[in-house]
């Protein structure tokens, strides 16, 4: 997916939503586990954990 194809952030209308991937417990790749706004002042994020969608969680550094 190219940057020009990323959806606009509907919260701030200035950034685009960038997809992030992760690895599951068994090491399997999870494509697009989260989407974050490219505008650092906005901070909007959408995340999938165990099949549930979370909106707007505080973004921070991982301790892992």
C-alpha positions in Angstrom: 0.0 0.0 0.0 1.5 3.3 -1.0 1.3 6.4 1.2 -1.1 8.1 -1.2 -3.5 5.2 -0.7 -3.7 5.5 3.1 -7.0 6.8 4.5 -7.2 10.3 5.8 -7.5 10.7 9.6 -11.1 11.7 10.2 -10.3 13.1 13.7 -7.8 15.8 12.6 -8.2 15.8 8.8 -4.4 16.7 8.5 -2.7 13.3 8.8 -3.2 9.9 7.2 -3.6 6.6 9.0 -0.5 4.5 8.8 -0.8 0.8 9.3 1.4 -1.0 11.8 2.1 -4.8 12.0 3.1 -7.0 14.9 3.7 -10.6 15.8 1.3 -12.8 17.8 2.1 -15.0 20.8 3.1 -17.9 18.6 5.3 -15.7 16.4 2.8 -15.4 13.5 2.8 -12.1 11.6 -0.3 -9.9 12.2 -0.7 -7.5 9.4 -2.3 -4.1 10.2 -2.7 -4.8 13.9 -2.9 -1.0 14.5 -3.4 2.2 12.6 -2.0 5.5 13.8 -2.3 9.1 12.6 0.8 10.5 11.0 0.1 13.9 12.6 1.9 13.7 16.0 -0.3 16.4 17.5 -3.4 14.3 16.8 -2.5 11.0 18.4 -5.5 9.1 17.0 -5.0 5.3 16.9 -7.0 2.2 16.3 -5.8 -1.2 17.5 -6.9 -4.8 17.4 -6.2 -7.0 20.5 -7.6 -10.6 20.7 -10.3 -9.7 18.2 -11.4 -6.6 20.0 -11.0 -3.1 18.6 -9.5 -0.3 20.9 -9.8 3.4 20.0 -7.6 6.2 21.2 -5.3 4.4 23.7 -2.3 6.4 24.9 0.7 5.7 22.7 4.0 5.2 24.4 7.2 3.2 24.3 7.1 -0.5 24.8 9.0 -2.0 27.7 9.9 -5.1 25.6 
